[in-house]
Structure formats: structure tokens, C-alpha cells
Amino acid sequence: MLTPEDKAAIVADYATSEGDTGSPEVQVALLTHRITYLTEHFKSHIHDNHSRTGLLRLVSRRRKLLDYLHKKNAQRYFDLIKKLGLRK
């Protein structure tokens, strides 16, 4: 699960300026952490369909944020994708 210390570390790593918590980079990084956690959760809890619905919502939200970032600033998009390791 995402502890306050983990969240603060992620925000510090991906913030574009001091005190930045709402930029697309920070939001995508936090969503990626939650998606990774849930993916591992499903390896041992195969029949947890309610959480699987939540996972699909998180993936959709991340996709929308990435599309927005790609449309606004392609270089920031490609830097974020590379830093998170989302695409090959």
C-alpha cells in the first residue's frame, strides 16, 4: 500500500517545481505505483473482482493523463515514459 513516506518520495522525484503535487507527471507516477501494487495483489487474490474494477479505472485515468501530457508537451511525455519504464 502507499504509505505517506512513499507518496512524499514519489512526489519529490517527479515534481516539476517545489510543492508540486498536481502536475501530470506526479499524478501518473502515483497511479503507476498503485497499479503495480494491485497487479501484485492479484497474483495471490485471483477472485478479487471488485478491486480489479478499481484497477481498470486507475489504468484508464493514467491513460487519459498520459494522452493529455503527450498532446501538451511531447518531450515531457517521452521523458516520463522512459523514467517510469512504461513502454518498451
ZAVEXRO-369054 format. One record per atom (N, C-alpha, C): atom name; residue in three letters; x negated, z, y. Coordinates in steps of 0.02 Angstrom, whole numbers, plus 50000, padded with zeros to 5 digits. Each point is the difference from the previous one (the first is absolute). Layout:
! residues N
{"CA","ala",{X,Z,Y}}
...
***
This chain:
! residues 88
{"N","met",{49958,50000,49941}}
{"CA","met",{50042,50000,50059}}
{"C","met",{49956,50000,50062}}
{"N","leu",{50027,49983,50056}}
{"CA","leu",{49963,49994,50062}}
{"C","leu",{49999,50067,50036}}
{"N","thr",{49942,50032,49999}}
{"CA","thr",{49992,50064,50034}}
{"C","thr",{49986,49988,50074}}
{"N","pro",{50011,50050,50043}}
{"CA","pro",{49985,49990,50071}}
{"C","pro",{49927,49982,50013}}
{"N","glu",{49954,50026,49960}}
{"CA","glu",{49929,49984,50008}}
{"C","glu",{49987,49927,49983}}
{"N","asp",{50031,49975,49946}}
{"CA","asp",{49993,49930,49981}}
{"C","asp",{50029,49954,50054}}
{"N","lys",{50058,50019,50025}}
{"CA","lys",{50032,49960,50052}}
{"C","lys",{49956,49997,50062}}
{"N","ala",{49973,50056,50021}}
{"CA","ala",{49956,50002,50059}}
{"C","ala",{49938,49956,49989}}
{"N","ala",{49973,50001,49940}}
{"CA","ala",{49941,49959,49985}}
{"C","ala",{50017,49926,50003}}
{"N","ile",{50057,49981,49973}}
{"CA","ile",{50021,49930,50001}}
{"C","ile",{50013,49977,50071}}
{"N","val",{50033,50042,50039}}
{"CA","val",{50014,49983,50070}}
{"C","val",{49935,49992,50038}}
{"N","ala",{49952,50044,49988}}
{"CA","ala",{49936,49996,50035}}
{"C","ala",{49962,49937,49981}}
{"N","asp",{50005,49979,49937}}
{"CA","asp",{49964,49940,49977}}
{"C","asp",{50029,49935,50028}}
{"N","tyr",{50065,49997,50007}}
{"CA","tyr",{50033,49937,50018}}
{"C","tyr",{50027,49998,50071}}
{"N","ala",{49993,50053,50039}}
{"CA","ala",{50026,50002,50069}}
{"C","ala",{49961,49951,50043}}
{"N","thr",{50036,49966,50044}}
{"CA","thr",{49968,49953,50046}}
{"C","thr",{49976,50034,50064}}
{"N","ser",{50027,50059,50015}}
{"CA","ser",{49978,50039,50057}}
{"C","ser",{50012,50074,49986}}
{"N","glu",{49979,50043,50044}}
{"CA","glu",{50008,50072,49990}}
{"C","glu",{50074,50019,50001}}
{"N","gly",{50021,50038,49951}}
{"CA","gly",{50069,50022,49996}}
{"C","gly",{50049,49947,49976}}
{"N","asp",{49975,49946,49972}}
{"CA","asp",{50042,49945,49978}}
{"C","asp",{50028,50015,49930}}
{"N","thr",{50066,50005,49995}}
{"CA","thr",{50031,50010,49935}}
{"C","thr",{50053,49947,49985}}
{"N","gly",{50015,49956,50048}}
{"CA","gly",{50054,49953,49991}}
{"C","gly",{49980,49928,49995}}
{"N","ser",{49936,49986,50003}}
{"CA","ser",{49979,49930,49995}}
{"C","ser",{50014,49973,49930}}
{"N","pro",{50008,49936,49993}}
{"CA","pro",{50014,49971,49934}}
{"C","pro",{49945,50017,49949}}
{"N","glu",{49938,50003,50023}}
{"CA","glu",{49945,50015,49953}}
{"C","glu",{50009,50069,49969}}
{"N","val",{50017,50049,50041}}
{"CA","val",{50009,50069,49975}}
{"C","val",{50061,50003,49954}}
{"N","gln",{50054,49968,50020}}
{"CA","gln",{50061,50002,49960}}
{"C","gln",{49989,49967,49932}}
{"N","val",{49966,49943,50000}}
{"CA","val",{49987,49964,49937}}
{"C","val",{49954,50042,49955}}
{"N","ala",{49950,50032,50029}}
{"CA","ala",{49954,50042,49961}}
{"C","ala",{50037,50058,49968}}
{"N","leu",{50045,50033,50037}}
{"CA","leu",{50038,50055,49973}}
{"C","leu",{50048,49976,49945}}
{"N","leu",{50032,49944,50011}}
{"CA","leu",{50045,49973,49949}}
{"C","leu",{49961,49980,49937}}
{"N","thr",{49940,49972,50009}}
{"CA","thr",{49959,49981,49943}}
{"C","thr",{49981,50061,49958}}
{"N","his",{49985,50055,50033}}
{"CA","his",{49983,50062,49964}}
{"C","his",{50060,50024,49959}}
{"N","arg",{50060,49999,50030}}
{"CA","arg",{50060,50021,49965}}
{"C","arg",{50016,49953,49942}}
{"N","ile",{49991,49935,50010}}
{"CA","ile",{50014,49951,49948}}
{"C","ile",{49952,50011,49941}}
{"N","thr",{49937,50012,50015}}
{"CA","thr",{49951,50013,49947}}
{"C","thr",{50018,50063,49961}}
{"N","tyr",{50021,50052,50035}}
{"CA","tyr",{50020,50062,49967}}
{"C","tyr",{50060,49988,49953}}
{"N","leu",{50050,49964,50024}}
{"CA","leu",{50059,49988,49959}}
{"C","leu",{49985,49954,49941}}
{"N","thr",{49955,49953,50009}}
{"CA","thr",{49980,49956,49945}}
{"C","thr",{49969,50041,49943}}
{"N","glu",{49957,50047,50018}}
{"CA","glu",{49971,50045,49949}}
{"C","glu",{50053,50045,49969}}
{"N","his",{50048,50022,50040}}
{"CA","his",{50054,50042,49976}}
{"C","his",{50041,49965,49945}}
{"N","phe",{50011,49935,50009}}
{"CA","phe",{50041,49963,49952}}
{"C","phe",{49964,49987,49934}}
{"N","lys",{49936,50009,49998}}
{"CA","lys",{49964,49991,49936}}
{"C","lys",{50018,50055,49951}}
{"N","ser",{50018,50059,50024}}
{"CA","ser",{50020,50054,49956}}
{"C","ser",{50074,50015,50001}}
{"N","his",{50036,49975,50051}}
{"CA","his",{50072,50011,50006}}
{"C","his",{50035,49932,50002}}
{"N","ile",{50004,49970,49943}}
{"CA","ile",{50024,49931,49995}}
{"C","ile",{50073,49992,50020}}
{"N","his",{50041,50049,49987}}
{"CA","his",{50072,49993,50012}}
{"C","his",{50023,50028,50067}}
{"N","asp",{49956,50011,50046}}
{"CA","asp",{50017,50028,50066}}
{"C","asp",{50023,49943,50046}}
{"N","asn",{50062,49979,49990}}
{"CA","asn",{50025,49941,50036}}
{"C","asn",{50016,50015,50073}}
{"N","his",{50018,50061,50017}}
{"CA","his",{50015,50016,50069}}
{"C","his",{49938,49995,50043}}
{"N","ser",{49944,50024,49975}}
{"CA","ser",{49938,49994,50038}}
{"C","ser",{49976,49928,50002}}
{"N","arg",{50016,49961,49949}}
{"CA","arg",{49981,49929,49999}}
{"C","arg",{50036,49963,50057}}
{"N","thr",{50062,50018,50014}}
{"CA","thr",{50036,49970,50056}}
{"C","thr",{49965,50017,50065}}
{"N","gly",{49978,50061,50007}}
{"CA","gly",{49962,50020,50060}}
{"C","gly",{49935,49961,50006}}
{"N","leu",{49967,49988,49944}}
{"CA","leu",{49938,49962,50000}}
{"C","leu",{50013,49929,50026}}
{"N","leu",{50054,49969,49977}}
{"CA","leu",{50016,49933,50023}}
{"C","leu",{50013,49999,50076}}
{"N","arg",{50031,50052,50026}}
{"CA","arg",{50011,50004,50072}}
{"C","arg",{49934,50006,50037}}
{"N","leu",{49955,50041,49974}}
{"CA","leu",{49934,50008,50032}}
{"C","leu",{49962,49934,50000}}
{"N","val",{50002,49964,49945}}
{"CA","val",{49965,49936,49996}}
{"C","val",{50030,49951,50050}}
{"N","ser",{50066,49999,50006}}
{"CA","ser",{50033,49956,50047}}
{"C","ser",{49981,50017,50072}}
{"N","arg",{49999,50064,50016}}
{"CA","arg",{49982,50021,50067}}
{"C","arg",{49928,49981,50016}}
{"N","arg",{49955,50009,49951}}
{"CA","arg",{49930,49981,50011}}
{"C","arg",{49994,49925,50010}}
{"N","arg",{50037,49961,49961}}
{"CA","arg",{49998,49927,50007}}
{"C","arg",{50023,49978,50069}}
{"N","lys",{50053,50032,50026}}
{"CA","lys",{50025,49983,50067}}
{"C","lys",{49948,50017,50053}}
{"N","leu",{49968,50058,49994}}
{"CA","leu",{49949,50018,50049}}
{"C","leu",{49940,49953,49997}}
{"N","leu",{49981,49979,49940}}
{"CA","leu",{49944,49953,49993}}
{"C","leu",{50019,49932,50029}}
{"N","asp",{50062,49978,49990}}
{"CA","asp",{50022,49937,50029}}
{"C","asp",{49998,50003,50076}}
{"N","tyr",{50023,50056,50028}}
{"CA","tyr",{49999,50010,50072}}
{"C","tyr",{49928,49997,50027}}
{"N","leu",{49956,50036,49966}}
{"CA","leu",{49930,50002,50023}}
{"C","leu",{49968,49931,49995}}
{"N","his",{50015,49963,49948}}
{"CA","his",{49973,49932,49991}}
{"C","his",{50024,49954,50056}}
{"N","lys",{50063,50008,50020}}
{"CA","lys",{50029,49959,50052}}
{"C","lys",{49969,50017,50068}}
{"N","lys",{49989,50065,50014}}
{"CA","lys",{49975,50022,50065}}
{"C","lys",{49925,49991,50008}}
{"N","asn",{49962,50017,49948}}
{"CA","asn",{49927,49997,50004}}
{"C","asn",{49972,49989,49930}}
{"N","ala",{49983,49939,49985}}
{"CA","ala",{49979,49982,49932}}
{"C","ala",{49934,50034,49981}}
{"N","gln",{49955,50008,50048}}
{"CA","gln",{49936,50031,49984}}
{"C","gln",{50008,50073,49980}}
{"N","arg",{50043,50037,50035}}
{"CA","arg",{50013,50069,49980}}
{"C","arg",{50031,50003,49931}}
{"N","tyr",{50044,49952,49985}}
{"CA","tyr",{50032,49995,49934}}
{"C","tyr",{49948,49991,49945}}
{"N","phe",{49955,49952,50010}}
{"CA","phe",{49950,49986,49948}}
{"C","phe",{49951,50058,49993}}
{"N","asp",{49983,50033,50055}}
{"CA","asp",{49956,50058,49996}}
{"C","asp",{50033,50057,49961}}
{"N","leu",{50065,50011,50012}}
{"CA","leu",{50036,50053,49965}}
{"C","leu",{50006,49985,49926}}
{"N","ile",{50017,49939,49983}}
{"CA","ile",{50006,49980,49930}}
{"C","ile",{49934,50011,49963}}
{"N","lys",{49945,49981,50033}}
{"CA","lys",{49935,50008,49968}}
{"C","lys",{49982,50074,49992}}
{"N","lys",{50015,50040,50051}}
{"CA","lys",{49983,50072,49998}}
{"C","lys",{50041,50037,49947}}
{"N","leu",{50064,49981,49992}}
{"CA","leu",{50042,50032,49950}}
{"C","leu",{49992,49971,49931}}
{"N","gly",{49973,49939,49996}}
{"CA","gly",{49991,49968,49935}}
{"C","gly",{50065,49977,49969}}
{"N","leu",{50046,49976,50042}}
{"CA","leu",{50066,49980,49975}}
{"C","leu",{50000,49931,49968}}
{"N","arg",{49963,49954,50027}}
{"CA","arg",{49999,49932,49973}}
{"C","arg",{49931,49985,49972}}
{"N","lys",{49999,49953,49954}}
{"CA","lys",{49936,49980,49971}}
{"C","lys",{49975,49938,50034}}
***
